[in-house]
Amino acid sequence: SSLTNRPFSGVGKHVYHLLQNLAKLDKQNRYYVCYKFSRLKKYKFFEKPQSKNFSLKIIGQPLDFFFYSKLDLFLGTDVFVPDTSRVCKLTTFHDIFVLLFEDFSSPGFRLRKAEDYKKVIQRADYFISDSECTKKDLVSYFKIPQAKIFVIHSGVSKDFYPRTPEKIRKVKEKYNLPNPYILFVGTLQKRKNLDRLYEAFLKISQNYPKPLDLVLAGGVGWGGEEFLSKVRGSSLKDRIKILGYVEEEDLPALYSSAEFFFFPSLYEGFGLPILEAMACGCPVLASNTGAIPEAAGQAAILVDPLNIDKIRDEIDYSQA
């Protein structure tokens, strides 16, 4: 379902660009972009490249085994493979945060994911992870042999590059962003550690010499409503801009015009927005946990995401 919801989430972006670039690189092999039969009633949009060697296929029906028999490889792009022995099966784990942290999702969601992951691990022949961090998590949690896991880091779309002053002006007018701002891009959820970012922003704003806004771009996830309630009751609510989902074509300008991009997440399996910000020439301040140091390399300032004073100091230093 990662390709049936727009705007795309991080996983949706990953899958979309994977397919589009495969279509550019490979004109010889035959590809089937598969969607589950159960999705037909819920969704009306099904993405696939326009290349002649790419076809749409609905799976989850009684005669699927005939289809699987003619395949050389089945790639499940987000922890899914069919229950069949007729084809070599490979699947991607983007992270397993739902099993590592009880506070980041509901008990029911964790239980469903645990059952799904167990089935996939029993069925799959090989695995892809977005990072060495996620590979280590898979080996530690599920005891998967390391030789069966291939690390393939995510790339960033060529659509992300520094925008012109004129384009930046138009996008800032569109979203009513007259002041300099700190930018966060991602789902507003508990795992993203926005409460501590908020607290650090409050401390900075009390003595900051010029107007500085906090701009948050993304949909609302687990725990996000609690955070939004806190913002609505804040004395600085007019300086905290909640944009919701931002159109993909506007994101590069938002990155390009930000004072810096802050990604304080408590855990990530990779951290694609970090690369998007860097590609647009935006300085990055990010947490030092999970796969974020791996994604950021030496090109970002990393900070302990649990230390509000340290977050404040780094933001202050970045603005000096």
N, C-alpha and C positions, 0 to 999 in steps of 0.2 A: 504493500500500500504506500510505500515511500514515494512512488511516482504518480500517485493518484490524487495527492493533496498539493495544491499550490497556494501560497508560495512554498517552495521546497524547504524541508528541514535540513540539518547537516547531512543526514543519511541520504535524503532525496537528492541533494546536490551531488553527493559522491556518486550515486548510481547514474544520475542523468549524464554527468560528464564522462563517466566510464563508458557508457553506451555510445555517446556522440563521438568520442575519440577512437573507440574500437571501429566504428563505422568509417572513420577517416583512414585508419591504418590498415584495415583488413577488408579487401574486396573479394577474397577467395572463399573463405569459410562461410558456412551457413549458420545464422544465429536465430534463435527463437526467444523472444522476450515474453516471459511467462507471467501470467496473473492468475490468482486463484479464482475458481468458479464462484466462491462465496463473496467475492468482491463485486460481482456484476450488479447486484441490486443496490449496493451502497454507493458506488462510484460510476460516473459517466465518462470520465476522461482516462485514457490509457496511453501512456507515452511510449514511443519507440522511434528509433532513427528512421529516416526516409530512404536509406540505402536499400537497393534491391535484394541484398543478401540478408536482410533483417525482416522477420515475420512476427506477427502477434500470435500468441498461443494461450488458450485458457486451459488451466490444469485443475486437478481436483475432481476428476470424473472417472467413472468405472473403467474406461478403456485406455487410461493413461499409460499402462505398461507397454502398449504397442508403440507409443510415442517415445518413451524412454529407451526402448530397445535400439532405436536408430541414432541415438546420440553418442558422441565420444566423451562429452563432459557436461555435467550440470553444475552451474555456479549459482549458489544462493547468495545474493548480495547483502542479506541482513539476517543471518542466523536462520536459514531454512534450507532443507533438502528433502526430497520425496522419500517415502519408505519403499525403496526398490533396490534390488541388487543388479539391475540390468545396465547400470551406467556408473562411471566414476563420479563421485560427488565431492564438491568443494564448496565451502561456505565461508563468509566473512563475519568475524566478530569485531564490531566497532568498539565495544567496551562491555564490561559486566558489572557496572557500578551498582545495578539493582540488587545484586547478590552480596556485594561487599559492604554496603552501607544501608542499615535498616531505616534511617531517617529520611532517605531521599525518594521514597515511593510508598504506596499503600501496601499493606500486608497481602491483599488479594493479588495485586499486580506482581509482587515479588514471587508469590507462589506459582502463578501462571508462567512467569518467565523461567523459574527454576525447572518446571516440568518441561517446557519447550526446549530449553537448553540441553537437558538430559537426553531427550529424544534425538536432537540434532547431533550431539556428540557421538551417540551410539551409531547413527546412520552414516555420518560423513566419513570420507576417506582422508581428506586433508582440510586444512583450515588456513584462512588469511586473517591477519590482524593488522590494524592501522599503525601499530607502534610496538616497540620492544616492551613497553610497559604492559600493554594488553596481553602480549604473548606470555610474559611472566605471570600475569594474573591467571591466564588459562592453564598454564602448567601447574601453578600452585593450587588452584581451586579444583580443577577437574582431573589433574594428573595426566594430561594429554602429552604424549612424547614430543619433545621439542622438534624433532625432525619432521613432524607432521604439520608444523605451523610455519607459514611463510609471512614475514613482515613486509608489507608494502605501504609506505607512507603516502598519505593523501597529497595531491597537488592542488594548486590554486588556479582558477579559471583565468584565461587571458583577458577577460572582461574587467579584471581588477588592476587598475593602474591609476596614477595621479591624474585628477581631473583639472580642467582649466578653471581659472577664477570665475569666468562667466557661468560655467556649469555649476560650480559650487554655489554661486550667488542664487541661482534659480532654485536649487534644492533646499538651501537654507530658508529661502522665502516660502517655499512649499510647506515646510514643516515648522515654520515660525521659530527660527533659531537665530535670533539677533546677536546673542552673546557668545564668547568663547565657551567651549564645552569639552567635558570628558565624555567619551563614548563607550557604551557597552552594547554588544550585539550578541543575541542568543535568547533562548527561551527563559522567561522569568520564572524560575523555579528555585527551590531550596538549595539544590546542589550548586547553583551558581554563586552562592555566598553574597547575595545582594544586600542582606541586612548589614553586614560589616562594611560593605562599600558605602552604604547609606550613612552609617554612623561616622565613618571617616570623613565623608563629605560634609556632614554637619559641623564637625570640629574645624575643618579647614575654612568653611564659609564664615565662621564667626569673626575671623581676623583677616580674611583675604582682601588685598588692596583693590581688586577689580572684580566686576561681575563674572561669575563662572557657573555655568549650568552643568547638570548631569543629564545626559541623554541616553535613554534605554530603548533599544530597538529589538522587538521580538514578541512572540506570542506568550500566553500565560500557561504555565505548567504546574506541576505539583508544588503546593505551598506558595504559589505566586500571588494568589488573592490576598493572603495575609500581608505580604509585602506591600501590595498596592494600597491596602487599607492604612498601613503605617504612613505611606507617602501622602495620602489624601489628608491625613490629620497633622501633617508636619507644618511647621512655620515656614519652611522653605519649599512648599509644594509648587510654587510658581517657578522655581528654578530647577525642578526635576521634571524633565520632559519624557512622558511615556508615549512613544510613537506607535506601539503595536508592531504588526508585521510591516516591514518596509519593502517596497518594490525593489526587485533585484537590480534594476537599472539605476536606482538612486543610492544604493549602498556605497559604491566607490566614492561618490562625492561626499557622503557623510564621513567616511574614513579620511578622505583627503583633507577635509577642513577641520577635523578634530584636533584639539591641543595634544591629546594622546588617547590611545585605546587602552581600556583597562579590562582585563579578563581575570576576575578574582576567584574563579571556580574552585571548589574543594576537590573535584576529581573530573578528569577528562580522559577519554581513550585516545584522543589526539589533540583537537583544538583548532579546527579549520579557520575560525575568524581571526586568529593570530596571523596566519599567513595572508589572509585577505587584507588586513590592516597594513602589514609590512609591504605588500605589493603596491599599495596606494601611497606609500611614503609616510605612513602614520607611525609615530613612536609607540612602542608597546610596553605596558606595565602589566605583569601577569603573576599568578600564583606559582609557587615552586613545587606543586604537587602533581601526582599522576603523570600523564604523558606530556604535560605542558612544557617542562624543560627540554624534552626531546624535540618537540615541535618548534620551539622558539630558538633553540641553540644558544648562540652567544649574542643574538641580536635583540634581546629584550631585557628589561630590568625585572628580576624575579623577586617575589616577596612572600613571606609567610602569610597565608590567607587567614589565619586565625588571630593575627596580631593587629588589632585596629590601629594602635598607635604607629606601628611600623608602616601600615598602609597609608596612614595620614602623612607620615614623614616622606614617604616615597612620592606621593602625589605632590606634596609641597616642594620637594626637591626638583621634580620634573617640571614644575611651573616657574622655578627660580630663574 
